[in-house]
Amino acid sequence: MNSVKTLDLYLFDIKNGFRENKIKIVIACVMFLFFANVTVKQCMLCQVEVGFWIYWTNILGGMPEYIKTETSTFELPVSWFLFYAYLYFLIGFYPITDLYNNGSHSLILSESRNKWMLSKFFWIVTMILFYFIIFTICLMINVFFIGEKDIALSQIITFYGLSPCIHSTEIIINYLVLPIITTIAMAVLQFVISIIWNAIYGYMLSVIILVVSVYWMKPFLIGNYLIVLRSGMFATNGMISYMGFVFDMGIIIFMMILGCLLFRKKDILKIREKI
Amino acid sequence: MEIVIQHLTKTINKVTVLEDVNMKLCSGHIYGFQGENGSGKTMLLRAISGLLCATSGKIVIDGQVLGKDISFPPNLGIMLENPAFIDSYTGYDNLKLLASIRRKNPDIKQVLEQVGLAANDKRKYRKYSLGMKQRLGIACAIMENPDLLILDEPFNALDQTGQDKLAEILLKKKEEGCLILLTAHDKDVLERLSDELFLVSKGRFERKAKECLENASSNQ
């Protein structure tokens, strides 16, 4: 018998998932171009000599720890919040659409519930990487045409007055690797809640984690690992990156195992019966 | 293929939708299920297709327990209630995309023509009439020459030509050794096509006497 390979299922998800989300992806590009354009122009107006990574920090850096005082007001870092909230909106609904709206065809053809889950996991990872890539491209377009074309990582150390001992690997980990892995961990959490419970609840949980993480700087609130300005590189009592990896990997592995176990016993009824 | 259903019971929200179902189904036969709306026909088909998990009892397919040894029956073709496809794709593109999962390269054009759809029709699925959607659902179910074919109300929305074509397809598939499970509102069609007929009421399944079926066939 010709057994279905997870790779074939993954390729199906790539084709189908991109088709399903093409309008959302276009909106994401417009949003990135807008943020990048505003950031680059603001820096130009301030007449500060900056470069690619400073623009990046302005958009995705988030905010330092919020300390509640009598005079302080809590404000979400808008571009950071929209970037991640929109990402979870982008990836949160395709698995459910595929499971219920399109007649459960791919699930039955997959011949295995675990393969279906695994394929969706790889699709989520691909979409997250793709999202970061299109953000980078949109920012680069703005930098190339109107901004400072400096892309050296050392600009971060100079501009923010960080310790010169900081190695470029540490910068890459805090700017790219940790946020991407944390994004995947939160996306897996959202995915499992979506298929077992409800897609709206899954998305709401992601947004709540983002908001609560901005308010409280705690190691177990994993949204903090998405905030570059709270990393150990920027703050002496900042987030420890290896703890972030441990939390993230723990969540990914635990949620995938839990998801597979619960999904094995899940009744697939019609979407109208489901919601 | 042999499917053995042993003491299958399913309860959803404290309502028993399948109650102690026992039956043995073999290749090369058409099994019909007749009953009122909500009697449990679709629930049984969902359970056999692996979409519904049993509260108690089991379904054994060729010696493998469904939901334990296997998630879904191997080489299954299925159409449950209203077929659902991608709105912005043509019928051909929808089937091509789904066929890419198993890489069996079925002759999609031939399958579409077999159910009475034009293979080169450029209309999107959302522009299809109810009957065309139904035909596409049937085409999807049969395109990979399944060993087990599950069709829930496949005659709905089909005109007389469509119904005749479908009956012809089902009899041909049966001759090829396919195990076919079928529900229909039209009692005559079901009696004419089925080798064995089950009457369904409140989740209970009762085998209809074979003589009744033979009488029904000879009267046609």
Boltz contact constraints between the chains, C-beta under 6 A:
constraints:
  - contact:
      token1: [A, 1]
      token2: [B, 74]
      max_distance: 6.0
  - contact:
      token1: [A, 4]
      token2: [B, 102]
      max_distance: 6.0
  - contact:
      token1: [A, 8]
      token2: [B, 101]
      max_distance: 6.0
  - contact:
      token1: [A, 8]
      token2: [B, 103]
      max_distance: 6.0
  - contact:
      token1: [A, 9]
      token2: [B, 101]
      max_distance: 6.0
  - contact:
      token1: [A, 12]
      token2: [B, 100]
      max_distance: 6.0
  - contact:
      token1: [A, 12]
      token2: [B, 101]
      max_distance: 6.0
  - contact:
      token1: [A, 102]
      token2: [B, 84]
      max_distance: 6.0
  - contact:
      token1: [A, 103]
      token2: [B, 84]
      max_distance: 6.0
  - contact:
      token1: [A, 105]
      token2: [B, 98]
      max_distance: 6.0
  - contact:
      token1: [A, 108]
      token2: [B, 72]
      max_distance: 6.0
  - contact:
      token1: [A, 108]
      token2: [B, 78]
      max_distance: 6.0
  - contact:
      token1: [A, 109]
      token2: [B, 101]
      max_distance: 6.0
  - contact:
      token1: [A, 109]
      token2: [B, 102]
      max_distance: 6.0
  - contact:
      token1: [A, 111]
      token2: [B, 72]
      max_distance: 6.0
  - contact:
      token1: [A, 112]
      token2: [B, 71]
      max_distance: 6.0
  - contact:
      token1: [A, 113]
      token2: [B, 71]
      max_distance: 6.0
  - contact:
      token1: [A, 265]
      token2: [B, 53]
      max_distance: 6.0
  - contact:
      token1: [A, 267]
      token2: [B, 52]
      max_distance: 6.0
  - contact:
      token1: [A, 267]
      token2: [B, 53]
      max_distance: 6.0
  - contact:
      token1: [A, 268]
      token2: [B, 51]
      max_distance: 6.0
